[in-house]
Structures are given as structure tokens and as C-alpha cells.
Amino acid sequence: MRLRLVRFLLITTSLLTGCALGPDPKPPALPDLDARFAGASEGSAAPLSDSGWWQKLGDPVLDGIVKEALEKNYDLAIAVERIQEARALRREARASLFPALLGRADYTDVGISETQNAAVNPIAAFGGPVPNRAESWTTGFDASWEVDVFGGNRRRTQAARFREEATSERASGVRLSLVAEVVDTYYTLAGLRSQQRRLRENVARQRTTTEMVSRLQREGLRSELDLRRANAQLATTQAAEPTVGSSITVQLRRLSLLMGCKPRTVDELAPRLRGFPARLPVARAGLPADLVMRRPDLREAERNLGAATADIGVATAAFYPRFILLGSPQLTSGSSADLFNVNSLAWRAGPRIEWSLFNGGANQAALATANSRERQAFLNFEKLVISAVGEVESSLATLQAEARRLHFLQSAVRETQASVDLSAKLYGEGLEDLVSVLLEQERLIATQLDEASSRTALVSAWVRLHKSLGGGWDN
């Protein structure tokens, strides 16, 4: 018997080194992509950069805010905890590759009725003493080890490792999105503060105009209608400022949530916030295939595909028998005094084979499910690659268009400013009517606000481009 057991161990151990069932996970083939992004500048592909892409804006206040957000943001902290969870699940799956040892101890006290003794105990027929009570003391171990002949447990461990890596990539995606949102919020605040400043400048300008009209009206040189028109224009401009102020408060609260700090902390920081950068560094788009190496969501999708492929091996192994080695050394005795006596030693050992021969088609359904999920994961990967290329090209187009728009708006602001000054001068000399002055002032406000919005949109497009590229590139 022992010789057969040893032979079984040798055979199953040699089988353990065989290949696991199911397809081996491998990097998916990329869909057919163009050699260069539409709208990308000519030149060689930019190398990857490990430095913070936002630091190229040269704003130390922004750098400090991003640093604090990376340390305290709640969403990022949750994502990091999910990595710990996935790591523990991977260790749990890996534990199936090792033997399991269960310690046990039990005591049993059995009372036997006299009628039962008379029926089953031959001593009772001769009138001898019959025990009516039995005790049993047992302690020992139950050991088991599934010899992973067909690789089901190895594939399960492999899938868990891929899912751990996918969770890590998801956390990287949360980090990238967090930084992008912080930078976007920072410069949205810069745009709103610029609008607020422009409105206050125009309120001061229109108040000067109103005072001039009031003086001329008192001197009988202008009608009351002019004065009322000037007052109405001033009140309209003043009415726009509270809306901008409330938008600033909303963005400050958004920033405090991103930073994971109290609103008061951001309010104290607000006076130190800077305006728009003097220039935006040129972002090199590289090559479409580089996105797979850079974007966390694509790397996550690739890992999820690997996990789905490994799951096919798990489902395939369910069709084959499981080989389990069992061993139960124990001490058993009728009294506690003799429990640890050498003569109380007993054991049970041997192999066990489990084979699901019929389960109503559950194994076939599980395999079909695994195959379908792998195809879904592959299609999702291809979809994300094509979507990522579209995001880059859309961001490039928006960035270039907004840069041109801002150039023309800056020219329009300069010309309208000169027109406002000239019309006010001519009105004071009686060579221009008030309606023309008010129209020029109204155009100036609209153009200045559009310029501030364009600056905000330009930085937002720059941020979206870096986010769509998966981070920064060396210029």
C-alpha cells in the first residue's frame, strides 16, 4: 500500500510541472492606426517624461496645490486601498497552490441505553456487566494538498495577479485625472478672477462716464435721457459681478474637495493664486502606438484582458479530475490519561480523485462565459485605443483653434479699448452721441470677458491633451 502511495505522489508531482490548460495571456494586437496623430506637428516622436507635466507651467503655487492633492485626495486614497484589496485577493488565490493543514481536537461522551446494549452487545446475553457509557478523546491534524495537474489553480492565481495590476493602473488613472482636474480648476479660477477684474475696471470706467454725463446734464448740455442710459449701463455691468463672484466660490470649494482640506484653507490660499502662464509649453503628441504604454486606462484594459484569458484556463480545468492528497495523523483514546500514549497514534492517508462527471452543463456554461468575457475585454481594449486616439486629435484641434481665437481676441481688445477712449473723448467735446459711447463700452466688456474665457479654454485644452496622452512628454 505504501509503495503505491509513493508511486502516486511521484506521478502527480511530475504532472504538476506540465503546462496549464487554456490559452496563455499575451499583449493584444493594436488596431490599425495612422502613423501620426491628425494635427500633430512634424518631427520625431517625443520621448517619455517621468517629470510632472504640470511643473512645466512654472507656477510654484500650483505645484504645492497638486502635491497636497496627491497626498490628501479622498478618491486617490480609496484607489490606493483598492490596490491593497486586490493584492490580498491575489495572495488568497495563490494559497491554493500550497498544502493546507487544519488542527483539531474533540471530546465525545456517548450514553448507551440498556435496551440498545441488550440488542447489540453479546455480553448482555450471559448477564455480564455491560458498559452504558463511552468516552472518546481525539487530537490531530487534517492535511490536504490539491496537486494542480491541469493548472486550474495556477490560472486562478494568474488571473488574480492581472487583476491586481489592473487595479494599480486604475489608481494611476485616478492620479492622472486628479492632477488634470486640479490644474483645470486652478486656471478656471484664474479666468474667473480675470473676468472679475475686467468687470471692476469697466464699472470704474462707466462710473466716470456717468459722472461726466451727470455734470453735462446739470449744465444743460445733455438731456436726462443720456443720464438714464448711462446709469442703466452702469447697473447692468455691476449686476454681472456677483455671478462671477459666486462662480469663484464654487471653484474654490471644488479645489478644497480635490485637495482634501477644509474650505477655509483654500480661502486663505486664494490671495496667493496666480494668473495664466506667460506661455504654454508645446506638447509633443508622439505616435499613436505609444498611448498603450502611457495611458493608465489602456494598460488597465490590457491587464483585464489578461485576467479574462486566464479565466478560460480556470473554466477549462473544471472539465478534468482534481487530484488531492490527504493525510490525517491523530491521537485517539477512550480516556484523557492515555491520549498522549504512543499506542494512541492513528492515521489515515491516501489520494482522492474528484471528477465532476455531470452537473447539468454548468462547466460548459462557465467556459462559454469565460470565452465571451475574453472577447468583451478585447473589444473594450480596441474601443479604448481608438477612443484615446480620438481624444488626442480632438484636444490638438481644440488647442490649435483656441490659440488662434485668443490671438484675434487680444487684437480685438486692444482696438476696442482704443475705440472706447476715443468715443468718450469725442462725446466730451460734443462730437459723438452717448449711445455710441455706451455701445463701445458694452463691446469692450464682452470682448474682454471672451478673452478671459478663451485663455481658460486654451489652458483646459492643454490639460486635456496631456491627460489624453497619459501624462507628459519631453519637449
C-alpha positions in Angstrom: 0.0 0.0 0.0 2.8 2.5 0.9 4.6 1.7 -2.3 1.5 2.5 -4.3 1.1 5.8 -2.4 4.7 6.8 -3.1 4.3 5.9 -6.8 1.2 8.1 -7.0 3.0 11.0 -5.4 5.8 10.8 -7.9 3.5 10.6 -10.9 1.3 13.5 -9.8 4.3 15.7 -8.8 5.8 15.2 -12.3 2.4 16.1 -13.9 2.4 19.3 -11.8 5.2 20.6 -13.9 3.2 20.3 -17.1 1.5 23.2 -18.9 -1.7 24.7 -17.6 -4.8 24.4 -19.7 -6.3 27.3 -21.6 -4.7 30.0 -23.8 -1.7 31.9 -22.4 -2.4 35.6 -21.9 -0.4 37.8 -24.3 -0.4 41.5 -25.2 -3.3 42.2 -27.7 -2.6 43.4 -31.2 -3.3 47.0 -31.8 -6.0 48.1 -34.2 -4.8 49.7 -37.5 -3.6 53.2 -36.5 -2.3 56.1 -38.6 1.4 56.7 -38.3 0.8 60.2 -36.8 -2.0 61.9 -34.9 -4.0 64.3 -37.1 -2.9 67.8 -36.3 0.4 66.8 -34.7 3.5 68.8 -35.6 6.1 67.3 -37.8 9.3 65.9 -36.3 10.5 62.9 -34.4 8.4 61.3 -31.6 8.9 62.9 -28.2 10.5 60.7 -25.5 8.5 59.8 -22.4 8.9 62.0 -19.4 8.7 60.9 -15.8 8.6 64.5 -14.5 5.3 66.2 -13.6 3.9 67.7 -16.8 2.2 70.5 -14.9 5.5 71.7 -13.5 6.4 73.0 -16.9 4.0 75.8 -16.3 6.4 77.2 -13.8 3.9 78.0 -11.1 5.2 77.0 -7.6 1.8 77.7 -6.0 0.2 75.3 -8.4 2.9 72.7 -7.7 2.2 72.9 -4.0 -1.5 72.5 -4.5 -1.0 69.4 -6.7 1.4 68.0 -4.1 -1.2 68.4 -1.4 -4.0 66.9 -3.5 -1.9 63.9 -4.3 -1.3 63.4 -0.5 -4.8 64.0 0.8 -7.4 63.5 -2.0 -10.1 61.0 -0.9 -10.7 59.4 -4.3 -6.9 58.7 -4.7 -6.8 57.3 -1.2 -9.7 54.9 -1.9 -8.0 53.8 -5.2 -4.8 53.0 -3.3 -6.8 51.0 -0.7 -8.3 49.0 -3.6 -4.8 48.1 -4.6 -4.3 46.6 -1.2 -7.5 44.7 -1.5 -6.5 43.3 -4.9 -3.1 42.3 -3.6 -4.7 40.4 -0.7 -7.1 38.6 -3.2 -4.1 37.6 -5.3 -2.4 36.2 -2.1 -5.6 34.4 -1.3 -5.7 32.8 -4.8 -2.0 31.8 -4.6 -2.7 30.0 -1.3 -4.5 27.3 -3.3 -1.1 26.1 -4.7 0.2 25.1 -1.2 -0.8 22.4 1.2 -3.4 23.2 3.9 -3.1 22.0 7.5 -6.0 22.0 9.9 -5.5 21.3 13.6 -8.4 19.7 15.5 -9.3 18.3 18.9 -12.5 16.9 20.1 -14.1 15.0 23.0 -17.2 12.8 22.8 -19.3 11.4 25.7 -21.8 8.8 24.5 -24.5 7.3 26.7 -25.9 3.9 25.6 -29.3 2.7 26.7 -29.8 -0.7 28.3 -32.1 -2.0 25.7 -29.7 -1.0 23.0 -26.9 -2.8 24.8 -29.0 -5.9 25.1 -29.7 -5.9 21.4 -26.2 -5.3 20.1 -23.8 -6.5 22.9 -23.4 -10.3 23.1 -22.1 -9.9 26.7 -25.5 -8.9 27.8 -26.9 -12.3 26.9 -24.8 -14.0 29.6 -25.7 -11.5 32.2 -22.2 -9.9 32.3 -21.6 -6.3 33.1 -22.4 -4.0 30.1 -20.9 -0.5 29.8 -23.6 2.1 29.3 -21.2 5.0 28.6 -18.2 5.6 26.2 -15.8 8.5 26.0 -13.6 9.4 23.1 -10.6 11.8 23.2 -9.1 12.8 19.8 -6.5 15.4 18.7 -4.5 15.6 15.5 -4.2 17.3 12.1 -6.0 17.1 8.8 -3.6 17.8 5.9 -4.6 18.2 2.2 -2.9 19.3 -0.9 -4.5 19.6 -4.4 -1.9 18.6 -7.0 -2.6 21.2 -9.7 -2.2 18.8 -12.6 -4.3 20.7 -15.1 -3.4 24.2 -13.9 -6.7 25.5 -12.7 -5.3 27.0 -9.5 -2.3 28.4 -11.4 -4.6 30.1 -13.9 -6.7 31.4 -11.0 -3.6 32.9 -9.4 -2.5 34.3 -12.8 -5.9 36.0 -13.2 -5.7 37.5 -9.7 -2.3 38.9 -10.5 -3.6 40.5 -13.7 -6.5 42.0 -11.7 -4.1 43.4 -9.1 -2.1 45.1 -11.9 -5.3 46.4 -13.4 -6.3 47.9 -10.1 -2.9 49.5 -9.8 -3.4 51.0 -13.3 -6.8 52.2 -12.3 -5.2 54.1 -9.4 -2.7 55.6 -11.8 -5.7 56.8 -13.9 -7.3 58.4 -10.8 -4.0 60.1 -10.1 -3.8 61.5 -13.7 -7.4 62.6 -13.6 -6.9 64.2 -10.2 -3.9 66.3 -11.4 -5.7 67.3 -14.6 -8.7 68.4 -12.6 -6.6 70.4 -10.1 -4.8 72.2 -12.9 -8.0 72.9 -14.8 -9.7 74.2 -11.6 -6.7 76.4 -10.8 -6.8 78.1 -14.2 -10.6 78.2 -14.3 -10.2 80.3 -11.1 -7.6 82.4 -12.9 -10.1 83.0 -15.8 -12.9 84.0 -13.4 -10.7 86.3 -11.4 -9.6 87.9 -14.7 -13.3 88.4 -15.6 -13.9 89.9 -12.2 -11.0 92.3 -12.5 -12.2 93.3 -16.0 -15.7 93.9 -14.7 -14.5 96.1 -11.9 -12.3 98.1 -14.3 -15.3 98.7 -16.6 -17.5 99.6 -13.6 -15.0 102.3 -12.7 -14.8 103.5 -16.4 -18.6 103.6 -16.7 -18.9 105.4 -13.4 -16.6 108.1 -14.7 -18.8 108.3 -17.8 -21.9 108.6 -15.7 -20.4 111.4 -13.7 -19.4 113.2 -16.8 -23.0 112.9 -18.3 -24.4 114.0 -15.0 -22.3 117.1 -15.0 -23.1 117.9 -18.6 -26.8 117.4 -17.8 -26.7 119.8 -14.9 -25.1 122.3 -17.2 -27.9 121.8 -19.7 -25.6 120.4 -22.3 -27.1 116.9 -22.3 -30.6 115.5 -21.8 -31.9 113.5 -18.9 -32.3 110.5 -21.3 -28.5 110.4 -21.6 -28.1 110.3 -17.9 -30.6 107.5 -17.5 -28.9 105.5 -20.3 -25.6 105.9 -18.6 -27.0 104.8 -15.2 -28.7 101.8 -16.8 -25.4 100.7 -18.4 -23.5 101.0 -15.2 -26.1 99.0 -13.2 -26.1 96.2 -15.9 -22.3 95.9 -15.6 -22.5 95.9 -11.8 -25.1 93.1 -11.9 -22.7 90.8 -13.7 -20.1 90.9 -10.9 -22.0 88.9 -8.2 -22.5 86.0 -10.6 -18.7 85.8 -11.3 -18.1 86.1 -7.6 -20.3 83.1 -6.8 -18.6 81.1 -9.6 -15.3 81.8 -7.9 -16.6 80.5 -4.7 -17.9 77.3 -6.4 -14.4 76.7 -7.9 -12.7 77.3 -4.6 -14.9 74.7 -3.0 -14.2 72.3 -5.8 -10.5 72.9 -5.2 -10.8 72.3 -1.5 -12.5 68.9 -2.2 -9.8 67.9 -4.6 -7.1 68.9 -2.1 -9.0 67.0 0.7 -8.8 70.0 3.0 -11.2 72.4 4.7 -12.7 75.3 2.6 -11.1 77.8 4.9 -7.7 76.5 4.0 -8.3 77.3 0.3 -9.9 80.6 1.1 -6.6 81.6 2.9 -4.7 80.4 -0.1 -6.8 82.3 -2.6 -4.9 85.6 -2.5 -1.7 83.7 -3.5 -3.2 82.1 -6.6 -1.5 83.3 -9.7 -2.9 84.1 -13.1 -2.4 82.4 -16.5 1.1 81.3 -17.5 3.0 83.6 -19.8 3.3 80.8 -22.3 2.1 77.2 -22.7 4.9 74.7 -23.4 4.4 72.9 -26.7 3.1 69.3 -26.0 4.5 66.8 -28.4 2.0 64.1 -29.3 4.4 61.3 -30.2 2.9 58.3 -32.0 -0.5 56.7 -31.6 1.0 53.3 -30.6 2.8 55.0 -27.7 -0.6 55.5 -26.0 -0.7 51.9 -24.9 2.5 52.4 -22.9 1.3 55.7 -21.5 -2.4 55.8 -20.7 -3.4 54.1 -17.5 -6.9 53.2 -18.8 -5.3 51.3 -21.8 -2.9 49.5 -19.5 -5.8 48.6 -17.2 -7.8 47.3 -20.2 -4.8 45.2 -21.3 -4.5 43.7 -17.8 -8.2 43.0 -17.6 -7.9 41.1 -21.0 -5.1 39.0 -19.5 -7.2 38.2 -16.5 -10.1 37.2 -18.7 -7.8 35.0 -20.8 -6.5 33.2 -17.6 -10.2 32.7 -16.5 -10.6 30.5 -19.6 -7.9 28.2 -18.2 -9.8 28.0 -14.9 -13.0 27.1 -16.6 -11.3 24.5 -18.8 -9.6 22.8 -15.9 -13.1 22.2 -14.4 -13.7 19.5 -17.0 -10.8 17.4 -15.7 -10.3 15.5 -12.5 -8.8 17.0 -9.3 -6.1 15.1 -7.5 -6.0 15.7 -3.8 -3.5 14.2 -1.3 -5.0 13.7 2.2 -3.3 12.9 5.5 -4.8 12.8 9.0 -2.3 11.8 11.8 -4.1 11.8 15.1 -4.1 10.6 18.7 -7.3 8.9 19.9 -8.2 7.3 23.2 -11.0 6.4 25.4 -9.6 8.4 28.3 -7.7 11.6 28.5 -4.9 9.9 30.6 -3.9 7.7 27.6 -4.4 10.3 24.9 -0.7 11.1 24.5 0.4 7.5 24.8 2.3 6.2 21.8 -0.2 3.4 21.4 -2.9 6.0 20.8 -1.4 7.0 17.5 -3.6 6.5 14.5 -3.6 7.9 10.9 -5.4 8.0 7.7 -3.6 8.9 4.4 -4.2 8.5 0.7 -5.1 10.1 -2.5 -8.5 11.3 -3.6 -9.8 12.0 -7.1 -12.7 14.3 -7.6 -14.3 14.5 -11.1 -17.4 16.3 -12.0 -19.0 13.9 -14.4 -22.4 15.5 -14.7 -23.6 18.9 -13.4 -26.3 19.8 -15.8 -24.0 21.7 -18.2 -22.6 24.1 -15.6 -19.0 23.6 -16.7 -19.9 24.2 -20.4 -21.8 27.3 -19.4 -18.8 28.6 -17.3 -16.4 28.0 -20.2 -18.7 29.8 -22.6 -19.0 32.7 -20.1 -15.2 32.9 -19.8 -14.7 32.9 -23.6 -17.4 35.6 -24.0 -15.8 37.8 -21.3 -12.4 37.5 -23.0 -13.9 38.7 -26.3 -15.6 41.5 -24.5 -12.3 42.5 -22.9 -10.6 42.5 -26.3 -13.3 44.6 -27.9 -13.2 47.0 -25.0 -9.4 47.3 -25.4 -9.7 48.1 -29.1 -12.5 50.6 -28.4 -10.4 52.4 -25.8 -7.4 52.6 -28.2 -9.5 54.2 -30.9 -11.2 56.5 -28.4 -7.8 57.5 -27.0 -6.6 58.5 -30.5 -9.7 60.5 -31.0 -9.3 62.3 -27.7 -5.7 63.3 -28.6 -6.7 64.5 -32.0 -9.7 66.4 -30.6 -7.5 68.1 -28.0 -4.9 69.0 -30.6 -7.6 70.6 -32.8 -9.1 72.5 -29.9 -5.8 73.7 -28.6 -4.8 75.0 -32.1 -8.2 76.6 -32.7 -8.3 78.3 -29.3 -4.8 79.6 -29.7 -5.8 81.3 -33.0 -9.0 82.6 -31.4 -7.2 84.1 -28.5 -4.8 85.8 -30.8 -7.7 87.6 -32.6 -9.5 88.4 -29.3 -6.4 90.0 -27.9 -6.2 92.2 -31.0 -9.9 93.0 -30.7 -9.5 94.0 -27.0 -6.7 96.4 -28.0 -8.7 98.0 -30.8 -12.0 98.2 -28.7 -10.1 99.8 -25.8 -8.8 102.5 -28.1 -12.3 102.9 -29.6 -13.8 103.4 -26.1 -11.3 106.0 -25.1 -11.8 107.9 -28.4 -15.6 107.8 -28.3 -15.5 109.1 -24.7 -13.2 111.9 -25.7 -15.4 112.9 -28.7 -18.6 112.7 -26.5 -17.0 115.1 -24.0 -16.3 117.5 -26.9 -19.8 117.2 -28.2 -18.8 115.4 -31.4 -20.3 112.0 -30.5 -23.6 110.8 -29.1 -23.8 108.8 -25.8 -25.3 105.7 -27.5 -22.1 105.3 -29.5 -20.1 105.6 -26.3 -22.2 103.0 -24.4 -22.1 100.6 -27.3 -18.3 100.8 -27.4 -18.1 100.2 -23.7 -20.5 97.2 -24.0 -18.4 95.7 -26.8 -15.3 96.2 -24.7 -16.8 94.3 -21.8 -17.9 91.4 -24.0 -14.6 91.2 -25.8 -12.6 91.3 -22.5 -14.7 88.5 -21.0 -14.4 86.5 -24.2 -10.6 86.9 -24.0 -10.6 85.6 -20.4 -12.8 82.7 -21.3 -10.5 81.9 -24.3 -7.5 81.9 -22.1 -9.2 79.4 -19.8 -10.3 77.3 -22.7 -6.8 77.3 -24.1 -5.3 76.0 -20.8 -8.1 73.5 -20.4 -7.4 72.1 -23.9 -3.7 71.9 -23.0 -4.6 70.0 -19.8 -6.9 67.6 -21.7 -4.2 67.0 -24.3 -1.7 65.9 -21.6 -4.4 63.8 -19.9 -5.3 62.1 -23.2 -1.6 61.4 -23.8 -1.3 59.7 -20.4 0.9 62.4 -18.9 3.9 64.4 -20.0 6.4 64.3 -22.8 9.8 65.8 -23.0 9.8 68.8 -25.4 
